Amino acid sequence: MNKNDYKDHIGDLLSKNSKLQEENTKLRIALCNLRDEYLDMGGDPNQLELFDKNDPSQLNLFNG
């Protein structure tokens, strides 16, 4: 690969990363909306294992 190929590849990766970040944000919002609906229906907040107990607006995916 020459220098221009690397630049093109980096540009492609940056574009994909941006799209993934947008999708991540959309999914996070959707999941938070589902959490809110669940709680509004009288759901038990202790069953929401995906959410940080200290900050329920944050997901807790890696501290299981």
N, C-alpha and C positions, 0 to 999 in steps of 0.2 A: 504494500500500500504506500502510496506517496502522500505528501503533506496535504494535498487537496482532498484526497479520499478520506483522510482522518478528519478533516474539517467537516466534510459532508456527513460523515458518520456521527460525529459529535453533535451536529445540528439535528440529525434525525433522533438521536437519543434525548436531546433536550426537548424536542417537540413531543416525543412519547411520554417523557417524564411530566411535562405540563398537562397532558391529557389525563394521565393517571392521577395527578394531584386533583384535578377537577372532578374526576369520578369519585375519588376518595372523599372529597368534600360533600358531594351529592349523597353518597351512601351514608356518611356520618349524619347528615341532616335527616335523611329518611329514617335511620335507626333511632335517632333522638325523638323524632315525631312519633314513631311507634311506641317508644318508651312512655312518652307523655300520654298517649291515648290509653295505654295499658294502665297507667296510674290513675287516669281520670275515670276509668271503669272500675276502680277499686282494687286493682291488682296489688299484690304484696311486693313492696320495694326490695325486700330481702331476696327475692327470686331473680333480681336483675343482676346476675353475676358479671355481665359484661361491662358494667359501669363502676367506676371508682367510687367507693363508699364515702370518701372525703370530698369528692367533687363530682356529683352525678352528671355533670355536663361532659365529663371526660370518659372515654372508653378505657377499660383496664384489660387489655388483651394479652399482655405479656407477663403478668404477675399472678398467674393462675395457680 
